[in-house]
Amino acid sequence: MSEKALLTSEGCGGCHHVKKELKSLLDDGTIREIKTSTEEGKTIAKELGLRQVPECLEKDPSGKWSVCDLEDLLDEADERREKEKEK
């Protein structure tokens, strides 16, 4: 299974909103947050030519990061919330 991450930056209103929506996935380690202020975040943003955040990232088995669909992560978080409501 590939590793997924959310690329964010400090003071980003959209990042704050998306992190709130993805809280359950962040809390259980399904995805992790990478801040653009870190060396890892800077490197990924530069390598992928990213100029805006939040951005969904996926690491393949060789260790290479690529952009993934943020909507898919948001849908997964929504589905998880719905299942929790049913309990």
N, C-alpha and C positions, 0 to 999 in steps of 0.2 A: 504494500500500500504506500502511496506517495504521501509525503509530508505537505501540509498546507499551512499557509500563514496569511496574516493580514498586515499589509504594510501601511503604517500610519505616521502622522507627525503631530507634534505638540501644537496646540492651538487650532487644530483642524476641527471645525464644527461637524463636518460630514463624518470624520473619523470617530468622533465621540458618539454620534448617533448610531453608526454601524456597529461599533463595539458594544453598545447597549443591546442592540438587536441580536448580536452573536454571543452574548455573555455566556450562555450555557455551553457553547462549543469552545470558547476560550477557557472557561473554568475547568472543563473535563479534559483538556489537552487535545481535542479533536483538531483544533487549529491553535497557532500561537501568534502573538503580536510581535512584529519587528518594526521598530521605530526608525525613521529616516535619519535620526540624529546619531544612530550607532554606526560603527564601521561596517557591520554586516548590511544594515539598511542602505547606507550610502553606496556600497559596492553593488548591491542588487539593483538599486534604482539606476545607477550609471550603466550597468551591463545591459539592462532591459530598456533603457531610454525612457524611463518613467518620469513624468513631469507633474503628475497629480496623484493624490491619495484621497480616500483609501483605495487600496488595490489588493485583489486576491492573488496569492502566489501559490504555486505548486512546484515541489522539488521532485524531479524524476530520480530513478534509482542510481543514475550516474552522478547525482549531486547538482544538476543544473536546474536553476529556477526558471519558471515561465509564468506568464499571467494566466490566471484561470477566471472563471465566471463568478463574480461576486453574487449575482442573483441566485446561483445554485446554493451557495452557503447560506444566504438569507432564507431560501426555501427550506433547507434542512433544519435551520433553527426554528422556523415556523412550525414545521411538522413535529419537532420535538416538543414545543410548547403545547401543541394540540394534544399530543399523547399524554402529557403531564396533566392536562385539564381532565382527561377521561378517567384518570386514576381516582 
